[in-house]
Structures are given as C-alpha cells and as structure tokens.
Amino acid sequence: HHPNDPSIPGKIACVFPLQRLTIPLALVTLISAFGSSFQYGYNVSVINSPAPYMQDFYNQTYINRHGVPMDASFQTLLWSLTVSMYPLGGFFGSLMVGPLVNNCGRKGTLLINNLFSIVAAVLMGTSEIAKTFEVIIISRVIMGIYAGLASNVVPMFLGELSPRNLRGAIGIVPQLFITLGILVAQILGLTSILGHVEGWPLLLGLTGIPSAFQLLTLPFFPESPRYLLIQKGDEDQARQALQRLRGWDDVDDEIEEMRQEDKSEKEEGHLSVFTLCTFRGLRWQLISIVVMMMGQQLSGINAVFYYADRIFLSAGVETDNVQYVTVSIGAINVLMTFLAVFIVESLGRRILLLAGFGLCCGSCAVLTLALNLQNTVSWMSYLSIVCVIIYIIGHAIGASPIPFVMITEMFLQSSRPAAFMVGGSVHWLCNFTVGLVFLYMEAGLGAYSFLIFCGICLATMIYIFFIVPETKNKTFMEINRIMAKRNKVEIQTDVEQMMDLQTVPSVKADKPEVLGSDL
C-alpha cells in the first residue's frame, strides 16, 4: 500500500514506504550493467591470456614490413602501451562524464557510448586480417574512453532510478557485472577456447556484442526521473518514468522530494569541477570520494592478481593448471560481489567499507610474512593462497563496489556529474599509476610491496571510520544535511521544514531563500 499519509490532511507524509523491485527496474538495471559495466571488466583482463600470441603478431607484422625482427625493447614498449592505454583512456572518458550527462542525459550518454565500444571491437577483431598492430593500441584507448564513461554513468543512472531502500543493492550490480566480465574474459581466454593463435582476434572483438544488445534494448526504458525533473524541468515525463519504474501511479512523495532538492539547488546551478573543488559546502564529500577512490585502486588489487600465479606455482600447482586456478579466483570475486548485493541494505555501506578494507589490510600484512617465509616453511605457500582469497573477498564486498555507490548518495543533482568526474579521474589515474609503478616496486621491494598496500588500506579504513557517515535508507536531502553539519555550513531551513508544509500547486515556481552563504 503506497498512499500519502491520510492522517495528515493536506500534507506530504515524511516516511517513505519500502518499495519493491519491479520488472522494468530490474530489466533496465541488467541491461545497463551488462551493456556497459560488463565490458569494463571484460577488457581489464581480455589481453592477459593471449598476450604471447599477440606479441608474436606484433613481431611478425614488423618482420613483414621491415624484413627484420622487432627489437626486444621496442616490443616491450608496444606491449606496455597496449596495456596502459586502457586506463589512460578511462581517465579521458571520466573527463567527458559531466558535459555528456548534463546535455544528453544519463540514458542518452550510455547509448552514445556504445558507439565507442562497437568501433573498437570491429578494429580489434579485424586487426590480424589488416596486418596492423597499431589499431589494437588505438582501440585500447577507445575502449578505455568507453570504460571511463561506463564506470561513472551506469552507477549514476541506476542510483537515480532506484528507490532509496534498494539504492545500495542496485548500486552494486554494476560492480557485479564488472567481475562477471573479468571472469568471462578469463574463461574465454583459456587455451582450450579462444586463448590461442587463431582465436585471440575473435576474443577481442566479442566486446561489441553487449554494446549492440544495449543499443537495441535500452531506448525502450525511461530516462532518469531526477534528470527529467530537476535538469530538464519536465515533471510530466518524470512522473511517467517513476510510475513505470515503481509499478504504481502514486509517486507524489518522490516527486515532492525531487522538488525540494531542485529548490535547494536553484542558487547553485550545475557545479563545474573547479567550483566543486572550491565549494566549502561539499568539502568533506569531495575529500571522502577522493580518499575512497584512491584506497580502492592503491590498495593492491592489481598486485594481488599479478602475484597470484607465482603464489599458486610455489604451492605446487602445475603450470598448465594455473590458468584454471586464476579462473576460480575470478569466480570467488563474482560470488562475493553477488553476496554484497544482498547484504548492503541490511548491514549498510559503512560497515562493508570498514570490513572490506580491514580484510585487505590484514591479508596484505600476513601475505608479506608468508611470501618471505615460503622458501623455509613449507606450509607458508598455502597460507599465501588463503591470504589471496581473503583479500579478494574483502575487495569484493567493500573496497570495489561501495565507493561508486557513495558518490551517487553523497552528492545532489547539481554536483553529482562533477563528483563522478573527479572520482572517476582519481580511479583511472590511480589504476594507471599502479600499472606503471608496480613492476618497479616489485623489483625493488619484492614481497615487501604488500606492506605499502597494507598501510594504504589501514589509512583508508581509519578515514572512513571517523569521517564517512552511513547513508543506508536515507534520501539525498537527508544525507546532504548530515554532511552540511560536518562542513560547518548553514543549509536552508525552509528545506528542512518543507516536508511538513502544505503542498501547493505553484510550489515549483516559488524560489526559496538561501539562509546559508555557502550553499
């Protein structure tokens, strides 16, 4: 039952009812996550298995052109570019988020973004026939731009579509599909499937299929109601979108909440990245997402995957079977992220962040000890495997999925695109930095590299404990009021009282007074 409270005549009920997952909301969530987030994960790991065959192709192409083999250092440079252009493209894609989502909408941006993926898939899939390795490197940049947009726009889109009691669970679905993408790329990359000399072009080209699917299906689903009402000023379209997503006609309470958010932001307009970075009223929100995004990427997840193969080899796993063990680690990642979807609304965001970074911190500390003693104590190799599994579990339940959910929840409509641009840029720059620096760290420090990751996880966990609030089952305006106190700014008192005021037809035309100079 979903009426306004009949016991308060002429007023809007302050307590929002719990809402169920409807078929339209479930479908748009799955289509958005499969068509976009899945490919982010797929392209993270798709070149790992066929790397030797792709490098042979680079060398053979060079021989065909110049008659001599490629210099080893030049081949290393080309392969480093192939790997690193993806996160660098992701950084550029993050910079495009704000202009695109504000002008084309959230759904419109996802549809446009599919063109990047399809073009890149065609170029990579035909690179061997065309006898050119340059297009692979260019395509990795294009796929990076695609992933940079997808990794930011999908959480924003789904966060704005979701009712508040489902926002955390639906917000983790993109991360679930990222882990699924990684797992599918690992499975298809097995030497018995497509990870061989004839199969790698098809393996790279398959990334276009989810985009084509999304391009054909997503237009049948509504745009973000918050975007339609607050940014486009079209209440009728917003109401229709909400009615379809919620499965009932009475959506007055959510429309009213959006109106109040709209009113509270009239004086701000759309914040640019520069304005966001200098705006006192959002200072702690901004610092929090930067810390969480840095912690997410600098906590050592790429290093753990890098070390995983040699850890399994030292524990006695045969070389031919290591790829299957790697797939099993990918499966654990998927299962734990799937679990996070179901527990985030009961346990909350904050506890999952603390537990996730705590498990990563502890496992990195023990892993440092185990790696240094595995040559003298036989069972330390097995302890290393346990540490890797615990680390993956910690990252999957907290460090990986929750920061993107928090960006959606800690910012209002006018500042959310700029916040995703900042958070996404930090995410991809840190990803790029780890890929660039880790091999040198590993050469210089060896297993002690994990002590640095342990320290980063600990610092992030301490920050979250003292600064980041719980946002579970709160409206965007309620979260905004919590953070306003931490930022020591006044917020419009009429907004706080608005839910108890009589609703009038001309409420949209009224302009509220801004009582706090910083809002």
C-alpha positions as CSV (number, residue, x, y, z in Angstrom):
1,H,0.0,0.0,0.0
2,H,1.6,3.3,-1.1
3,P,-0.7,6.3,-0.2
4,N,0.3,9.6,1.3
5,D,-0.4,9.5,5.0
6,P,-4.2,10.1,5.3
7,S,-3.8,11.2,8.9
8,I,-2.1,14.4,7.9
9,P,-4.6,16.3,5.7
10,G,-3.1,18.4,3.0
11,K,0.5,17.4,3.9
12,I,3.1,15.1,2.5
13,A,4.0,12.1,4.6
14,C,7.6,12.2,5.8
15,V,8.1,8.5,6.0
16,F,8.7,6.9,2.6
17,P,7.4,3.3,2.2
18,L,9.7,0.5,1.3
19,Q,9.5,-0.2,-2.4
20,R,9.8,-3.5,-4.3
21,L,12.0,-4.3,-7.2
22,T,9.7,-4.1,-10.3
23,I,10.3,-5.8,-13.6
24,P,11.1,-2.6,-15.5
25,L,13.6,-1.5,-12.8
26,A,15.2,-5.0,-12.8
27,L,15.4,-5.0,-16.6
28,V,16.9,-1.6,-17.0
29,T,19.5,-2.4,-14.3
30,L,20.5,-5.6,-16.0
31,I,20.6,-4.1,-19.5
32,S,22.7,-1.1,-18.3
33,A,25.1,-3.2,-16.3
34,F,25.5,-5.9,-19.0
35,G,25.8,-3.5,-21.9
36,S,28.3,-1.2,-20.2
37,S,29.9,-2.4,-16.9
38,F,30.4,-6.0,-18.1
39,Q,32.7,-4.7,-20.9
40,Y,34.7,-2.6,-18.5
41,G,35.6,-5.9,-16.6
42,Y,36.0,-7.9,-19.8
43,N,38.6,-5.5,-21.3
44,V,40.5,-5.4,-18.0
45,S,41.6,-9.0,-18.4
46,V,40.9,-9.9,-22.0
47,I,44.5,-9.4,-23.2
48,N,46.2,-11.4,-20.3
49,S,45.8,-14.9,-21.7
50,P,46.5,-14.3,-25.4
51,A,49.4,-11.9,-24.6
52,P,52.2,-14.2,-26.1
53,Y,50.3,-14.7,-29.3
54,M,49.5,-11.0,-29.7
55,Q,53.2,-10.1,-29.1
56,D,54.1,-12.7,-31.8
57,F,51.7,-11.0,-34.1
58,Y,53.3,-7.6,-33.4
59,N,56.7,-9.1,-34.2
60,Q,55.6,-10.9,-37.3
61,T,53.9,-7.8,-38.7
62,Y,57.1,-5.8,-38.1
63,I,59.1,-8.5,-39.9
64,N,56.7,-8.4,-42.9
65,R,57.1,-4.7,-43.1
66,H,60.9,-4.3,-42.5
67,G,62.4,-7.7,-43.1
68,V,64.0,-7.9,-39.6
69,P,62.6,-8.9,-36.2
70,M,61.4,-6.2,-33.8
71,D,63.9,-5.0,-31.2
72,A,63.0,-6.5,-27.8
73,S,62.9,-3.1,-26.0
74,F,60.6,-1.8,-28.7
75,Q,58.3,-4.8,-28.4
76,T,58.2,-4.2,-24.6
77,L,57.3,-0.6,-25.2
78,L,54.5,-1.5,-27.6
79,W,53.0,-4.1,-25.2
80,S,53.3,-1.6,-22.3
81,L,51.3,0.9,-24.4
82,T,48.7,-1.8,-25.2
83,V,48.2,-2.4,-21.5
84,S,48.4,1.1,-20.2
85,M,46.4,2.9,-22.9
86,Y,43.2,1.3,-21.4
87,P,43.3,3.1,-18.0
88,L,44.6,6.3,-19.7
89,G,41.6,6.2,-22.0
90,G,39.5,5.6,-18.9
91,F,40.8,8.9,-17.4
92,F,39.8,10.8,-20.6
93,G,36.4,9.1,-20.5
94,S,35.9,10.3,-17.0
95,L,36.5,13.9,-18.0
96,M,33.7,13.6,-20.6
97,V,31.1,12.5,-18.0
98,G,29.8,15.9,-16.9
99,P,29.3,17.5,-20.3
100,L,27.6,14.4,-21.7
101,V,25.2,13.5,-18.8
102,N,24.1,17.2,-18.5
103,N,23.4,17.7,-22.2
104,C,22.4,14.2,-23.3
105,G,21.0,12.7,-20.1
106,R,22.1,9.5,-18.4
107,K,20.5,7.1,-20.7
108,G,21.4,9.1,-23.8
109,T,25.1,9.1,-22.7
110,L,25.0,5.3,-22.4
111,L,23.5,5.0,-25.9
112,I,26.1,7.3,-27.4
113,N,28.9,5.5,-25.5
114,N,28.1,2.2,-27.2
115,L,29.5,3.6,-30.5
116,F,33.0,3.7,-28.9
117,S,32.8,0.1,-28.0
118,I,31.4,-1.1,-31.3
119,V,34.1,0.8,-33.3
120,A,36.9,-0.5,-31.1
121,A,35.5,-4.1,-31.3
122,V,35.5,-4.0,-35.1
123,L,39.0,-2.6,-35.3
124,M,40.4,-5.2,-32.8
125,G,38.6,-8.1,-34.4
126,T,40.0,-7.3,-37.9
127,S,43.5,-6.2,-36.8
128,E,45.1,-9.6,-37.8
129,I,43.4,-9.6,-41.2
130,A,44.5,-6.0,-41.8
131,K,48.1,-6.8,-40.6
132,T,48.3,-3.9,-38.3
133,F,49.0,-3.8,-34.6
134,E,48.7,0.0,-34.3
135,V,44.9,-0.2,-34.4
136,I,44.9,-2.5,-31.4
137,I,46.7,0.2,-29.4
138,I,44.3,2.9,-30.7
139,S,41.3,0.6,-29.9
140,R,42.5,0.1,-26.4
141,V,42.4,3.9,-25.9
142,I,38.9,4.0,-27.4
143,M,37.8,1.1,-25.1
144,G,39.3,3.0,-22.2
145,I,37.2,6.1,-23.0
146,Y,34.2,3.8,-23.2
147,A,35.0,2.2,-19.8
148,G,35.7,5.6,-18.2
149,L,32.2,6.8,-19.2
150,A,30.5,3.5,-18.4
151,S,32.1,3.1,-14.9
152,N,30.7,6.5,-13.9
153,V,27.5,6.9,-15.8
154,V,26.0,3.5,-15.0
155,P,26.2,3.9,-11.2
156,M,24.8,7.5,-11.5
157,F,22.0,6.3,-13.8
158,L,21.0,3.4,-11.6
159,G,21.4,5.4,-8.4
160,E,18.9,8.0,-9.7
161,L,16.4,5.3,-10.9
162,S,16.4,3.4,-7.6
163,P,14.1,3.8,-4.6
164,R,16.2,4.6,-1.5
165,N,15.7,1.2,0.1
166,L,17.1,-0.5,-3.0
167,R,19.8,2.1,-3.9
168,G,22.7,0.2,-2.4
169,A,21.8,-3.2,-3.8
170,I,21.2,-1.8,-7.3
171,G,24.3,0.3,-7.0
172,I,26.5,-2.8,-6.5
173,V,25.1,-4.5,-9.6
174,P,27.5,-2.6,-12.0
175,Q,30.4,-3.9,-9.9
176,L,28.9,-7.4,-10.1
177,F,28.9,-7.2,-13.9
178,I,32.5,-5.9,-13.9
179,T,33.6,-9.0,-12.0
180,L,31.5,-11.2,-14.4
181,G,33.2,-9.5,-17.3
182,I,36.6,-10.3,-15.8
183,L,35.5,-14.0,-15.2
184,V,34.1,-14.4,-18.7
185,A,37.3,-13.0,-20.3
186,Q,39.3,-15.4,-18.2
187,I,37.2,-18.4,-19.3
188,L,37.1,-17.5,-23.0
189,G,40.9,-16.8,-22.7
190,L,41.6,-20.4,-21.8
191,T,43.9,-22.1,-24.4
192,S,41.2,-24.7,-25.0
193,I,38.7,-22.0,-26.0
194,L,40.0,-18.7,-27.6
195,G,43.3,-18.1,-25.9
196,H,45.3,-19.4,-28.8
197,V,47.0,-18.1,-32.0
198,E,43.8,-18.3,-34.1
199,G,41.3,-17.2,-31.5
200,W,42.6,-14.0,-30.0
201,P,41.1,-11.6,-32.7
202,L,37.7,-13.0,-32.0
203,L,38.3,-12.8,-28.2
204,L,39.0,-9.1,-28.6
205,G,36.1,-8.5,-31.0
206,L,33.4,-10.1,-28.8
207,T,33.3,-7.0,-26.7
208,G,31.0,-5.3,-29.2
209,I,28.1,-7.8,-28.6
210,P,26.9,-6.4,-25.2
211,S,27.0,-2.9,-26.7
212,A,24.9,-3.9,-29.7
213,F,22.4,-5.5,-27.3
214,Q,22.2,-2.4,-25.1
215,L,21.8,-0.1,-28.2
216,L,18.8,-2.2,-29.3
217,T,17.1,-2.5,-25.9
218,L,17.9,0.5,-23.7
219,P,15.8,3.0,-25.7
220,F,12.6,1.2,-24.6
221,F,13.3,2.2,-20.9
222,P,12.9,5.6,-19.2
223,E,15.5,8.3,-18.6
224,S,16.4,9.2,-15.0
225,P,13.4,10.8,-13.4
226,R,15.7,13.1,-11.4
227,Y,17.3,14.3,-14.6
228,L,13.9,14.9,-16.3
229,L,12.5,16.9,-13.4
230,I,15.5,18.7,-11.9
231,Q,17.6,19.4,-15.0
232,K,15.0,19.3,-17.9
233,G,12.1,20.7,-15.8
234,D,9.7,18.2,-17.3
235,E,7.6,17.0,-14.4
236,D,5.1,15.0,-16.6
237,Q,7.9,12.9,-18.1
238,A,9.5,12.4,-14.7
239,R,6.2,11.3,-13.2
240,Q,5.5,8.8,-16.1
241,A,9.1,7.4,-15.7
242,L,8.6,7.0,-12.0
243,Q,5.2,5.4,-12.4
244,R,6.7,2.8,-14.8
245,L,9.7,2.1,-12.6
246,R,7.7,1.8,-9.3
247,G,4.8,-0.1,-10.7
248,W,2.1,2.2,-9.2
249,D,0.5,5.6,-10.0
250,D,1.0,7.4,-6.7
251,V,4.6,8.8,-6.9
252,D,3.8,12.1,-5.3
253,D,6.2,11.6,-2.4
254,E,9.2,11.1,-4.6
255,I,8.2,13.9,-7.0
256,E,8.0,16.2,-3.9
257,E,11.4,15.1,-2.7
258,M,12.9,16.0,-6.1
259,R,11.2,19.4,-6.0
260,Q,12.8,20.1,-2.6
261,E,16.2,19.1,-4.0
262,D,15.5,21.3,-7.0
263,K,14.6,24.2,-4.7
264,S,17.7,23.8,-2.5
265,E,20.0,24.0,-5.6
266,K,18.4,26.8,-7.5
267,E,21.1,29.2,-6.4
268,E,23.9,26.8,-7.4
269,G,23.1,25.8,-10.9
270,H,25.3,23.0,-12.3
271,L,28.6,22.9,-10.5
272,S,31.8,22.6,-12.6
273,V,34.7,20.5,-11.3
274,F,36.6,23.7,-10.4
275,T,33.6,25.0,-8.4
276,L,33.1,21.7,-6.7
277,C,36.7,21.6,-5.6
278,T,36.5,25.1,-4.1
279,F,33.0,24.9,-2.6
280,R,33.0,24.8,1.2
281,G,29.6,23.2,1.4
282,L,30.8,20.0,-0.3
283,R,34.4,19.9,1.1
284,W,34.1,16.7,3.1
285,Q,32.1,14.9,0.5
286,L,34.8,15.6,-2.1
287,I,37.7,14.6,0.2
288,S,35.8,11.4,1.0
289,I,35.3,10.2,-2.5
290,V,39.0,11.0,-3.4
291,V,40.2,9.0,-0.4
292,M,37.8,6.1,-1.1
293,M,38.8,6.0,-4.8
294,M,42.5,6.2,-4.1
295,G,42.1,3.5,-1.5
296,Q,40.2,1.3,-3.9
297,Q,42.9,1.4,-6.6
298,L,46.1,1.8,-4.5
299,S,45.2,-1.0,-2.1
300,G,47.0,-3.6,-4.2
301,I,44.2,-5.4,-6.1
302,N,46.3,-5.4,-9.3
303,A,49.4,-6.6,-7.4
304,V,47.5,-9.5,-5.8
305,F,46.3,-10.7,-9.2
306,Y,49.8,-10.2,-10.6
307,Y,51.3,-12.3,-7.7
308,A,48.5,-14.9,-7.8
309,D,50.1,-17.1,-10.5
310,R,53.5,-17.4,-8.8
311,I,51.8,-18.0,-5.4
312,F,49.9,-20.9,-6.9
313,L,53.0,-22.2,-8.6
314,S,55.0,-22.1,-5.4
315,A,52.2,-24.1,-3.7
316,G,52.7,-26.9,-6.2
317,V,50.0,-26.1,-8.8
318,E,51.2,-27.3,-12.2
319,T,52.0,-24.6,-14.8
320,D,49.3,-25.9,-17.2
321,N,46.6,-25.7,-14.4
322,V,47.4,-22.2,-13.1
323,Q,45.0,-20.6,-15.6
324,Y,42.2,-22.7,-14.2
325,V,43.1,-21.6,-10.6
326,T,43.0,-18.0,-11.8
327,V,39.5,-18.6,-13.2
328,S,38.5,-20.0,-9.8
329,I,39.7,-16.8,-8.1
330,G,37.6,-14.8,-10.6
331,A,34.6,-16.9,-9.7
332,I,35.2,-16.1,-5.9
333,N,35.3,-12.4,-6.8
334,V,31.9,-12.7,-8.6
335,L,30.3,-14.7,-5.8
336,M,31.4,-12.3,-3.1
337,T,30.2,-9.3,-5.1
338,F,26.9,-11.1,-5.6
339,L,26.7,-11.6,-1.8
340,A,27.3,-7.8,-1.3
341,V,24.2,-7.0,-3.4
342,F,22.1,-8.8,-0.8
343,I,23.8,-7.6,2.4
344,V,24.4,-4.0,1.7
345,E,20.9,-2.9,2.6
346,S,20.9,-4.8,5.8
347,L,24.5,-4.1,7.0
348,G,24.9,-0.7,5.4
349,R,27.6,0.9,3.3
350,R,29.9,1.9,6.1
351,I,30.3,-1.5,7.7
352,L,31.1,-3.1,4.3
353,L,33.7,-0.4,3.6
354,L,35.4,-1.0,7.0
355,A,35.2,-4.8,6.8
356,G,36.4,-4.8,3.2
357,F,39.5,-2.6,3.8
358,G,40.1,-4.3,7.1
359,L,40.3,-7.7,5.4
360,C,42.5,-6.3,2.7
361,C,44.8,-4.7,5.3
362,G,45.2,-7.9,7.4
363,S,45.7,-10.2,4.4
364,C,48.4,-7.9,2.9
365,A,50.3,-7.9,6.2
366,V,50.1,-11.7,6.6
367,L,50.9,-12.2,2.8
368,T,54.1,-10.2,3.3
369,L,55.2,-12.6,6.0
370,A,54.1,-15.7,4.1
371,L,55.9,-14.8,0.9
372,N,59.1,-14.1,2.8
373,L,59.0,-17.4,4.6
374,Q,57.6,-19.7,2.0
375,N,61.1,-21.0,1.0
376,T,61.9,-22.0,4.6
377,V,58.5,-23.1,5.9
378,S,56.6,-25.4,3.6
379,W,53.1,-24.6,4.7
380,M,53.5,-20.9,4.1
381,S,52.7,-21.3,0.4
382,Y,49.2,-22.5,1.4
383,L,48.9,-19.5,3.8
384,S,49.7,-17.3,0.9
385,I,46.8,-18.8,-1.1
386,V,44.4,-18.2,1.9
387,C,45.6,-14.6,2.0
388,V,44.9,-14.1,-1.6
389,I,41.4,-15.5,-1.2
390,I,40.7,-13.4,1.9
391,Y,42.0,-10.3,0.1
392,I,39.7,-10.9,-2.9
393,I,36.7,-11.4,-0.6
394,G,37.5,-8.1,1.2
395,H,37.8,-6.1,-2.0
396,A,34.7,-7.7,-3.5
397,I,32.3,-6.9,-0.6
398,G,33.6,-3.4,0.2
399,A,36.5,-1.7,-1.5
400,S,35.4,-2.3,-5.1
401,P,31.6,-1.7,-5.2
402,I,30.8,0.7,-2.4
403,P,32.8,3.9,-3.4
404,F,30.7,4.4,-6.6
405,V,27.5,3.9,-4.6
406,M,28.7,6.6,-2.1
407,I,29.4,9.1,-4.9
408,T,25.8,8.8,-6.0
409,E,24.5,9.2,-2.5
410,M,26.7,11.9,-1.1
411,F,26.0,14.5,-3.8
412,L,22.9,16.2,-5.0
413,Q,21.8,16.6,-8.7
414,S,23.7,19.7,-9.4
415,S,27.1,18.4,-8.1
416,R,26.8,14.7,-8.9
417,P,28.2,14.8,-12.5
418,A,31.2,16.9,-11.4
419,A,31.7,14.5,-8.4
420,F,31.7,11.5,-10.8
421,M,34.2,13.3,-13.0
422,V,36.5,13.8,-10.0
423,G,36.0,10.3,-8.6
424,G,36.4,8.6,-12.0
425,S,39.5,10.6,-12.8
426,V,41.1,9.6,-9.5
427,H,40.0,6.0,-10.1
428,W,41.6,5.8,-13.5
429,L,44.7,7.8,-12.7
430,C,45.5,5.6,-9.7
431,N,44.8,2.5,-11.9
432,F,47.2,3.8,-14.5
433,T,49.8,4.7,-11.8
434,V,49.7,1.2,-10.2
435,G,50.2,-0.4,-13.6
436,L,53.1,1.8,-14.4
437,V,54.9,1.7,-11.0
438,F,54.2,-1.7,-9.6
439,L,56.7,-3.6,-11.6
440,Y,59.4,-1.3,-10.4
441,M,58.1,-1.6,-6.8
442,E,58.1,-5.4,-7.1
443,A,61.7,-5.4,-8.5
444,G,62.9,-3.1,-5.7
445,L,60.9,-4.3,-2.7
446,G,59.7,-7.8,-3.7
447,A,57.1,-9.1,-1.3
448,Y,57.5,-6.1,1.0
449,S,55.5,-4.2,-1.6
450,F,52.4,-5.5,0.2
451,L,53.3,-3.6,3.3
452,I,52.7,-0.4,1.4
453,F,49.3,-1.7,0.3
454,C,48.6,-2.7,3.9
455,G,49.4,0.9,5.1
456,I,47.1,2.4,2.4
457,C,44.2,0.1,3.4
458,L,44.7,0.9,7.0
459,A,44.8,4.7,6.4
460,T,41.6,4.5,4.2
461,M,39.9,2.4,6.9
462,I,40.7,5.0,9.6
463,Y,39.4,7.8,7.5
464,I,36.2,6.0,6.8
465,F,35.7,5.2,10.5
466,F,36.0,8.9,11.6
467,I,34.5,10.8,8.6
468,V,32.2,8.8,6.3
469,P,28.6,8.6,7.5
470,E,26.1,5.7,7.0
471,T,23.8,6.5,4.0
472,K,21.6,3.4,4.1
473,N,17.9,4.1,3.5
474,K,18.3,7.9,3.6
475,T,17.1,10.4,1.0
476,F,19.7,12.5,-0.9
477,M,18.5,15.6,1.1
478,E,18.9,13.8,4.5
479,I,22.5,12.8,3.5
480,N,23.1,16.4,2.4
481,R,22.0,17.7,5.8
482,I,24.3,15.2,7.7
483,M,27.3,16.4,5.6
484,A,26.4,20.0,6.0
485,K,27.0,19.7,9.7
486,R,30.4,18.3,9.1
487,N,31.2,21.0,6.6
488,K,30.0,23.6,9.2
489,V,27.7,25.3,6.8
490,E,24.1,26.5,7.1
491,I,21.5,24.8,5.0
492,Q,18.2,26.2,4.0
493,T,15.9,25.9,7.0
494,D,12.8,26.0,4.8
495,V,14.0,22.9,3.0
496,E,14.1,21.0,6.4
497,Q,10.6,22.1,7.1
498,M,9.3,21.6,3.6
499,M,8.1,18.0,4.1
500,D,5.7,19.3,6.8
501,L,4.4,22.2,4.8
502,Q,1.1,22.1,2.9
503,T,1.7,21.2,-0.8
504,V,0.6,24.0,-3.2
505,P,0.3,23.7,-6.9
506,S,2.7,26.6,-7.5
507,V,5.4,25.1,-5.4
508,K,7.7,24.7,-8.4
509,A,7.5,28.4,-9.2
510,D,8.4,29.5,-5.7
511,K,12.1,30.4,-5.1
512,P,13.4,29.6,-1.6
513,E,15.6,32.0,0.4
514,V,19.1,30.9,0.9
515,L,20.0,31.4,4.5
516,G,23.5,29.9,4.3
517,S,26.0,31.8,2.3
518,D,27.9,28.6,1.5
519,L,25.0,26.7,-0.2
